[in-house]
Amino acid sequence: MAKEFKRVITYGTFDLLHYGHISLLKRAKELGDYLIVALSTDEFNSKMKNKYCYFNYEQRKNLLQAIRYVDLVIPEETWEQKNTDVKEFKIDTFVIGDDWKGKFDFLMEQGVEVVYLPRTPEISTTQIKSELKNGGCLKL
C-alpha cells in the first residue's frame, strides 16, 4: 500500500531569520512530506499586524526558499486566507507556534490536524531587534 502524501502549512513573517525559525520549519517538515510557508507580505505586516520588517517580502521569501525544509513559499495577505489555503493546497496539517494556542482550532472542522509547536524560548526576532537597538548583542 502506498504511503499517503502529507501536506503541511505554516504562517509567519520570518524577519531576521534565526535558529528558532529554522527549528520551527524543521519540526513542521517532520510532520509531513511537503511544507508550504505562507509568508506575511509587507502590506499585511504593516496594516494588519502593525509590524515593520528589516527585510522586504522578496528578500524574506528568497531566504525561506533556500532552506531545505521549505518546499513552497506563498504570500499571506489576510488573516482569513487560512480557510482557503487549506482547501486550495489540500493541507493535512496546520503548524504554528504555541503562542497562538487555540486560535486556529476552527481548521479542524475542515479535517485539518492543527499542531501548536513550542517556540525556541531563548530567541525571537523581537528580542534581536531590542538587543540591537540597545547596542548589545545576544548572550550565548
N, C-alpha and C positions, 0 to 999 in steps of 0.2 A: 504494500500500500504506500502511495506517495505521501511524503510529508507535506502538510499544509503550509503554504507560504504566508507568513505573518507580517503585516504592515504596522509600523509604529509611527506615531507622530508626537512631536513636542513643539512647544512655542517659547519664544523669548526674544530678547533684544541682543544678547551676546556681544555687548560692547566691551572693549578692553579684555578680549578673550584671555581666560586664565585656566589654571588646572582644575578649578571647581567646575567650569563649563565642560572641560574635556571629560571629567569623571561622570557628569550627568549624561553626556552624549554616549559614552561607552556603556554605561548601565542601561540606557534606553535601547541601544542597539542589541544588547544581550537578550532583550525581551522579544526579539523578532528577527526577521530576515532583511527588512528594508526599512531604513529610518528616514523619515521626512522631517525637516526642520522648518517650521513656519516662523520666519524672521520678521520681527516688527519693522515696518517701514519708518522712515524718518518722520513722515507726516503723522502716522499713528502714534509714534512715541511722543511727539510734541503736543499734539492736540488731545489725545485721549489718556496718555499716561503721564503727561507733564514731565517728560524726560528729554534730555538733550544728550546726544551721543558724541563721543570723541571721534569715532569713525562713522562715515556715512553708510547708508544701506548697502551700496555696491561693494564697499571695502569689507564690511562685515560679512556679506554674502560670499565674497572670494575667500575669506579666512575659513568660513564654515565648509565651503566646498573642498578645501584642501585637507580636511580631516577624514581619515579613513572610515570612521563610523557613519558618516553622513552620506546618504545616497541621493537626496534631492533637497534643494532649498526653495521654498515658495514664500511669497510675501504675505505677512499678516497685516491686514489693513483695517479690520474691525474686530471687536470683541465677539460679535455674533457669528463670524465665519466658521467657527469651530464645528457648528452643526453641519454646514455644507461641506467642509473639508473632509469630515469623517465619511460622508456618503460618497463624495467625488473620488476620493483616493482609496476607498474600500478599507478603511482603517480598522484594525483589530484591537490595538492598544494605544491609549492616550496616556502620555507620560508628562509629568510636570513636577516641579519642586514642591516639597511638602509644606511650604509656606502658603500654598493655595489649597490645602487640605479641605475637601468637601465642596469646593466651589464648582467643580466640573462633574460631579456625580450624575448630573442630568444626562450625560452622554451614555450612561449605562442603559438608559431606556432605548437606545439605538443598537444595543448589543455590543457596545464597545467596553473593553476592560479599561478601567481608569486606575492608574498607578501614580501615587504621590511618593517621589523619591526624596530621601533625606538630602538636604543641602550639605555641602562641604563647609563645616562650621567656621573654620578659621580664615575663609577667604570670601570676598564678594566685590563686585565692581564698585559699589558704594564705598566700601572700605578703602579700596585702592585710590579712588578719586579723593577721598578725605585725607588719606596719608600724603598723597602728592601735593594737595593744596596746602597742607601744613608743613611742607618741606621735608617730610620724613620719608622713610621707606618701610616696607613691610618687615616685620620681625620674623625671622626664620626659626 
